[in-house]
Amino acid sequence: MAENDPRRTRIANAYFSLFMALGNILGYATGAYSGWYSIFPFTVTESCGVSCANLKSAFLLDIIILVITTYITVASVQEPQTFGSDEAQNPGAEQEAFLWELFGSLRYFTLPIWMVLIVTALTWIAWFPFTLFDTDWMGREIYRGSPDNPGETQRYHDGVRMGSFGLMLNSVVLGFTSVVLEKLCRKWGAGLVWGVSNIIMTLCFLAMLVITYVAQNMDYPSTGEPPTGIIVASLVVFTILGAPLAVSNRLLFLFHHNDLYPLPALSNIVHVVYSIHFLICRSHTVYHMQWLLVVLKILVLAKVCPF
């Protein structure tokens, strides 16, 4: 739809990030609400308690909304079905890079481009443990619950719901940052914005380690409810992380027509690196190595964007 226009592509990506954030807000708000079982009472059965019924209700809402939005999208967006006719009529037109073109362009990359790719890979390796274990961290480390112990299950589910609320706040910041990110890059430069966002992300991950240590060495009241200060600190960290997440999602599109990106195939390779973390991070040990990864990433980033 952007028709390869750089400005329209950036604007389209900004809208995509914004509406993705709005969807995340609604989704995490759904996970944070604990009364779905009363709205859908048929989800409560002998083998499925309140927490299970809330999860089933959330999935049911997700299916209904997904069907409706998919139908609206398919019915409202009309795209011409060319099936290669454009390429046949314009054989000299620029085409998307295939796999061999992606790897063939590697020999043209300069050191700054390699640094950008390395930082991108390290960034998403560092993000993976957070996106995978964020609510679990809240339930286990902050609320001291466990899904395996019947006496601690309720505390664990309370922590997961509070984590979902924190992710909802995270999405609010993500949506706002996505809207203003291009203006920030024009004012301060994409390199400076990228560097500051990675430093903020590193500090937030280190803050999670500090919060975990404080919570483990703090006496909780007899009810088992975490102190208000610990909960607020955790929610603040979750909220602040929305800004660097927005930068990680969008900044490479802003870099696309910068001097760091002289080759058309590079943007495709960046998106490959963007997704590789899903293949190499399927291990719980990454959670414990997270702070080392972000520190290493900052060291590499300092070579790319000195400021």
C-alpha positions in Angstrom: 0.0 0.0 0.0 2.9 2.3 0.7 4.1 1.7 -2.9 7.8 1.8 -1.9 7.6 5.4 -0.8 9.9 5.9 2.2 7.8 8.5 3.9 4.6 6.6 3.5 6.4 3.4 4.7 7.5 5.2 7.9 4.0 6.6 8.5 2.4 3.2 7.8 4.8 1.6 10.3 4.0 4.3 12.9 0.3 3.6 12.5 1.0 -0.2 12.7 2.9 0.2 15.9 0.3 2.5 17.4 -2.6 0.1 16.7 -0.5 -2.8 17.8 -0.1 -1.0 21.1 -3.8 -0.4 21.3 -4.5 -4.0 20.8 -1.9 -4.9 23.4 -3.6 -2.5 25.9 -7.0 -4.2 25.4 -5.4 -7.7 25.5 -3.5 -7.1 28.7 -6.4 -5.4 30.3 -8.4 -8.5 29.5 -5.7 -10.6 31.2 -5.7 -8.3 34.2 -9.4 -8.5 34.8 -10.4 -11.3 37.2 -14.2 -11.3 36.7 -14.7 -12.9 33.3 -16.0 -16.1 34.9 -19.1 -14.1 36.1 -19.7 -12.8 32.6 -19.3 -16.2 31.1 -20.6 -18.5 33.8 -20.6 -21.6 31.6 -16.8 -21.6 31.6 -16.7 -22.7 35.2 -16.9 -26.4 35.6 -15.9 -29.0 38.2 -12.5 -29.5 36.5 -12.0 -25.8 35.7 -11.9 -23.3 38.6 -12.1 -19.5 38.6 -8.6 -18.9 37.2 -9.1 -21.5 34.5 -12.5 -20.0 33.6 -11.0 -16.5 33.3 -8.4 -17.9 30.9 -11.0 -19.7 28.8 -13.2 -16.6 28.7 -10.2 -14.5 27.5 -9.5 -17.1 24.7 -13.2 -17.0 23.8 -13.2 -13.2 23.4 -10.0 -13.4 21.4 -11.5 -15.9 18.9 -14.7 -13.7 18.5 -12.7 -10.5 18.0 -10.2 -12.2 15.6 -13.0 -13.6 13.4 -14.7 -10.1 13.3 -11.6 -8.2 12.5 -10.4 -10.7 9.9 -13.8 -10.5 8.2 -13.7 -6.7 8.2 -10.1 -6.6 6.8 -10.8 -9.1 4.0 -14.1 -7.4 3.1 -12.8 -3.8 3.2 -9.3 -4.0 1.7 -9.4 -4.5 -2.1 -6.0 -5.3 -3.6 -5.4 -5.9 -7.3 -4.5 -9.6 -8.0 -1.6 -9.2 -10.5 0.0 -12.6 -10.0 3.3 -11.4 -11.6 1.8 -9.4 -14.4 3.6 -6.2 -13.2 7.0 -8.0 -13.3 6.3 -9.3 -16.8 5.4 -5.9 -18.1 8.3 -4.2 -16.3 11.2 -6.7 -16.3 13.6 -4.0 -15.2 11.7 -3.0 -12.1 13.3 -3.4 -8.7 12.4 -6.7 -7.1 12.5 -8.0 -3.6 15.8 -9.7 -2.6 15.8 -13.5 -2.6 17.8 -15.6 -0.2 20.9 -15.8 -2.4 20.8 -12.0 -2.9 20.6 -11.5 0.9 23.7 -13.5 1.5 25.5 -12.2 -1.6 25.2 -8.7 -0.3 27.1 -9.5 2.9 30.4 -8.9 1.3 29.5 -5.3 0.7 28.8 -4.5 4.3 31.0 -2.1 6.2 31.8 -2.3 9.8 29.0 0.1 11.0 26.5 -2.1 9.2 27.8 -5.2 10.9 27.6 -3.4 14.2 24.0 -2.5 13.6 23.1 -6.1 12.8 25.0 -7.4 15.9 23.2 -4.9 18.1 19.9 -5.8 16.6 20.5 -9.5 17.3 21.6 -8.8 20.9 18.7 -6.5 21.4 16.1 -9.2 20.6 18.0 -11.9 22.5 17.7 -9.6 25.5 14.0 -8.9 24.9 13.0 -12.5 24.6 13.3 -13.5 28.3 11.3 -10.5 29.3 8.4 -11.2 26.9 8.4 -14.8 27.9 8.8 -14.6 31.7 7.5 -11.1 32.6 4.2 -12.2 34.2 5.7 -15.4 35.6 8.4 -13.2 37.2 5.7 -11.1 38.9 3.8 -14.2 40.1 6.8 -16.1 41.4 9.4 -13.5 42.6 7.1 -10.6 43.6 4.0 -12.4 44.9 5.9 -15.5 46.0 3.3 -17.8 44.3 3.7 -21.0 42.5 1.3 -22.7 40.0 2.5 -26.1 41.3 1.7 -25.6 44.9 -2.1 -25.5 45.7 -1.5 -23.2 48.7 0.4 -20.6 46.5 -1.6 -20.9 43.3 -3.9 -17.9 44.1 -1.0 -15.6 44.9 0.7 -16.7 41.6 -2.5 -15.8 39.6 -2.7 -12.5 41.4 0.8 -11.8 40.4 0.2 -12.8 36.8 -2.8 -10.4 36.6 -0.7 -7.6 38.1 1.9 -8.3 35.5 -0.7 -8.1 32.8 -1.7 -4.7 34.2 2.0 -3.6 34.0 2.2 -4.8 30.4 -0.9 -2.8 29.7 0.9 0.3 31.0 3.9 -0.8 28.9 1.7 -0.8 25.8 0.4 2.7 26.6 4.0 4.1 26.6 4.8 2.0 23.5 2.0 3.5 21.6 2.9 7.1 22.6 6.5 6.6 21.8 5.7 5.1 18.4 3.9 8.3 17.5 6.6 10.7 18.5 9.6 8.6 17.6 10.2 10.0 14.1 10.2 13.6 15.5 12.7 12.6 18.2 14.9 11.1 15.5 14.8 14.2 13.5 15.6 16.4 16.5 18.3 14.3 18.2 19.4 11.8 15.5 18.5 8.1 15.2 21.8 7.0 16.6 21.3 9.0 19.8 17.7 7.8 20.3 18.7 4.2 19.7 21.6 4.4 22.2 19.6 6.1 24.9 16.8 3.5 24.5 19.2 0.7 24.9 20.7 2.2 28.0 17.2 2.6 29.5 16.4 -1.0 28.7 19.6 -2.2 30.4 18.9 -0.1 33.5 15.3 -1.5 33.7 16.5 -5.1 33.4 19.1 -4.4 36.1 16.3 -2.8 38.2 14.4 -6.1 37.9 17.3 -7.9 39.5 17.5 -5.4 42.3 13.7 -5.6 42.9 14.0 -9.4 43.0 16.8 -9.3 45.6 14.9 -6.8 47.8 11.7 -8.9 47.6 13.5 -12.0 48.5 15.0 -10.4 51.6 11.8 -8.6 52.7 9.3 -9.8 55.3 5.8 -9.9 53.8 2.6 -9.5 55.9 0.7 -12.6 57.0 -1.7 -12.2 54.1 1.1 -12.8 51.7 0.4 -9.6 49.8 3.6 -7.9 48.6 4.4 -4.5 50.0 3.0 -1.6 47.9 6.5 -0.2 47.2 7.6 -3.5 45.6 4.5 -3.6 43.4 4.8 0.0 42.4 8.5 -0.4 41.5 7.7 -3.4 39.4 4.9 -1.6 37.5 7.2 1.4 36.9 9.9 -0.8 35.4 7.3 -2.5 33.2 5.9 0.9 32.1 9.3 2.4 31.3 10.3 -0.6 29.1 7.5 0.4 26.7 9.7 3.2 25.3 12.8 1.1 24.4 10.5 -1.6 23.0 8.9 0.9 20.6 12.4 2.0 19.5 13.4 -1.6 18.9 10.3 -2.1 16.8 10.5 1.0 14.7 13.9 2.6 14.6 15.3 0.3 11.9 12.6 1.6 9.6 14.0 5.1 10.3 17.5 3.9 9.7 16.5 2.4 6.3 17.4 5.5 4.3 20.3 6.6 6.5 24.0 6.2 5.5 24.1 3.0 7.5 21.8 1.4 4.9 23.3 1.8 1.4 22.0 -1.5 0.1 18.3 -2.4 -0.7 18.8 -6.0 0.6 20.0 -4.8 4.0 16.6 -4.0 5.3 15.5 -7.6 4.5 18.5 -9.0 6.4 17.7 -6.8 9.3 14.3 -8.3 9.5 15.9 -11.8 9.4 18.0 -10.8 12.3 14.9 -9.4 14.0 13.4 -12.8 14.0 16.4 -15.1 14.6 16.1 -14.7 18.4 13.0 -16.9 18.3 15.2 -19.7 17.0 18.2 -19.4 19.4 16.6 -18.3 22.6 14.4 -21.4 23.5 16.2 -21.9 26.7 15.6 -20.9 30.3 19.3 -20.2 30.7 18.8 -17.0 28.6 16.8 -15.6 31.5 19.8 -15.8 33.8 22.2 -14.4 31.1 19.9 -11.5 30.2 21.9 -8.8 32.0 25.2 -10.0 30.4 23.6 -9.8 27.0 22.4 -6.2 27.4 25.8 -5.1 28.8 27.5 -6.7 25.8 25.0 -5.0 23.5 25.8 -1.6 25.0 29.5 -2.1 24.4 28.8 -2.9 20.8 26.4 0.0 20.4 29.0 2.4 21.7 31.0 1.7 18.6 28.1 2.3 16.3 26.6 5.5 17.9 29.3 7.3 19.9 27.8 10.3 21.8 
